[in-house]
Structures are given as C-alpha cells and as structure tokens.
C-alpha cells in the first residue's frame, strides 16, 4: 500500500489540479479539492464506495455521481490511476508516476511491489522485438499461505 502524501506532495498535486482545471475550462470547486486531498492523504488503493464512506465520515457533502465525475477528471489529469482487479475498478494516486506492480490477494487486499528484474525483461523484449514498451501492468493473484 502506498504511503499517504507528504504536505509538499499534497501542495504539488493541488497546484497540478488547479492548472489542469484552468487549462480545460473546468470549475475549481471545493469538492474537487476535498476529493483530491482525501485520495492523497489516505494513500493506497480505493474504490468509489470506500472513498464515499471515508468522505462522509469526515462530514463531506459529496455524492457518488460527484465522485465518479471527479475521478474521471483526475484520470484525465494524470492524478489518479485506474485498475481492474477482478470485477471491481480500483483507483490509486497517480502522481508522481512511479513503476510498481500488484499482488491481489483473494481477500481483496492489494499489495504493491517493485522488482528491477521486470525492467530488465522489458528491455529484453524491446531489443528482441524492436519495439518500445509504452507501459505495462502486472497483476499477480494470490492467497496467503496457512
């Protein structure tokens, strides 16, 4: 699970959102910034229902529709990444972009890992096939041993 954002990172993603909204002609609503802060201060993976519950516990007045629309904007801005683990979409903070892969446990918990050998495999594939790999996703499905 990713760590919560530092105050400096939180300020940087707020600024990136402000620029993105201004350039796209979108409104700078307090709800959008509240959602951004919740995502980055919690860190890790989340689904919309979990995010909605967390925000309501904090007293935020936000609807499920607002969250979906806001997350779509964040995806476009590169501030959130979307994953499909099994049947449900999950999201995670997307800035700064960093290479990592996922282990999805049968309990639904998502573990992140980074192994430099994957970069070596990508380089080998690029050389062998004469391609440029733009991005990759590695999802390993597992269960805890007894």
C-alpha positions in Angstrom: 0.0 0.0 0.0 1.3 3.5 -0.9 2.1 5.9 1.9 0.0 9.0 2.5 1.2 12.1 0.7 3.6 14.4 2.4 2.5 18.1 2.8 4.8 19.1 -0.1 3.4 16.4 -2.4 -0.2 17.4 -1.4 0.6 21.0 -2.3 2.1 19.9 -5.7 -1.0 17.8 -6.7 -3.3 20.7 -5.7 -1.3 23.0 -8.0 -1.4 20.5 -10.8 -5.1 20.2 -10.4 -5.5 24.0 -10.5 -3.6 24.2 -13.7 -5.4 21.3 -15.3 -8.8 22.8 -14.4 -7.9 26.3 -15.6 -6.5 24.9 -18.9 -9.5 22.8 -19.5 -12.1 25.5 -18.6 -13.3 23.4 -15.6 -14.6 24.9 -12.4 -12.4 25.0 -9.3 -14.9 23.6 -6.8 -14.1 22.9 -3.2 -15.5 19.4 -3.6 -12.8 18.5 -6.2 -10.0 19.7 -4.0 -11.6 17.8 -1.0 -11.7 14.6 -3.0 -8.1 15.1 -4.2 -7.0 15.6 -0.6 -8.8 12.5 0.7 -7.3 10.4 -2.1 -3.7 11.6 -1.4 -3.8 11.7 2.4 -5.2 8.2 2.6 -2.8 6.8 0.0 -3.2 3.3 -1.4 -5.9 1.7 -3.5 -9.6 2.5 -3.1 -12.9 2.0 -4.8 -15.6 4.7 -5.2 -17.8 3.3 -2.4 -14.9 3.2 0.1 -13.9 6.8 -0.9 -17.6 7.9 -0.4 -17.8 6.3 3.0 -14.5 7.9 4.1 -15.6 11.3 3.0 -19.0 11.1 4.6 -17.3 10.0 7.9 -15.4 13.3 7.7 -18.6 15.2 7.2 -18.1 16.0 3.5 -21.2 16.5 1.4 -20.4 14.7 -1.7 -22.4 12.3 -3.9 -21.4 9.1 -5.7 -22.0 10.9 -9.0 -19.7 13.7 -8.0 -17.0 11.2 -7.1 -17.3 9.4 -10.4 -17.2 12.7 -12.4 -14.3 14.0 -10.3 -12.3 10.8 -10.6 -12.8 10.9 -14.4 -11.2 14.4 -14.4 -8.4 13.2 -12.2 -7.7 10.3 -14.6 -7.5 12.7 -17.5 -5.2 14.9 -15.4 -2.9 12.0 -14.5 -3.6 12.5 -10.8 -5.3 9.1 -10.4 -4.7 5.6 -12.0 -7.5 3.1 -12.6 -7.1 -0.6 -12.3 -9.4 -3.5 -12.8 -8.7 -6.2 -10.2 -11.3 -8.9 -10.7 -14.8 -7.5 -11.0 -14.4 -4.0 -9.4 -12.5 -1.0 -10.5 -10.0 0.4 -8.1 -8.0 3.6 -8.2 -4.8 4.9 -6.6 -3.0 8.2 -6.6 -1.3 8.6 -9.9 1.2 11.3 -9.2 4.1 11.2 -9.3 4.2 8.4 -11.8 6.3 5.5 -10.4 6.7 2.0 -11.6 5.1 -0.7 -9.4 3.1 -3.8 -9.9 0.3 -5.5 -7.9 -0.4 -8.7 -6.0 -4.1 -9.1 -5.5 -5.0 -11.4 -2.6 -8.1 -13.5 -2.5 -9.3 -11.3 0.4 -9.3 -8.3 -2.0 -6.3 -6.7 -0.4 -3.8 -5.2 -2.9 -0.1 -5.3 -2.3 2.4 -3.2 -4.3 5.9 -4.3 -5.2 8.7 -3.2 -7.5 11.2 -5.6 -8.8 14.1 -4.3 -11.1 14.1 -7.6 -13.0 10.9 -6.5 -14.6 12.7 -3.5 -16.2 15.3 -5.9 -17.5 12.6 -8.1 -19.0 11.0 -5.1 -20.7 14.4 -4.0 -22.1 15.0 -7.6 -23.4 11.5 -7.6 -25.1 12.2 -4.2 -26.7 15.5 -5.4 -28.1 14.2 -8.7 -29.3 11.1 -7.5 -31.0 12.3 -4.0 -32.0 9.6 -2.3 -30.0 9.2 0.5 -27.5 7.1 -0.5 -24.5 4.9 2.4 -23.5 3.6 0.9 -20.2 2.8 -2.4 -18.7 0.6 -3.8 -16.0 1.5 -6.9 -13.9 -1.2 -8.3 -11.7 -0.5 -11.4 -9.7 -3.4 -13.1 -8.0 -2.6 -15.0 -4.8 -3.7 -16.1 -1.4 -1.9 -16.1 1.9 -0.3 -19.4 2.9 -1.7 -21.0 6.1 
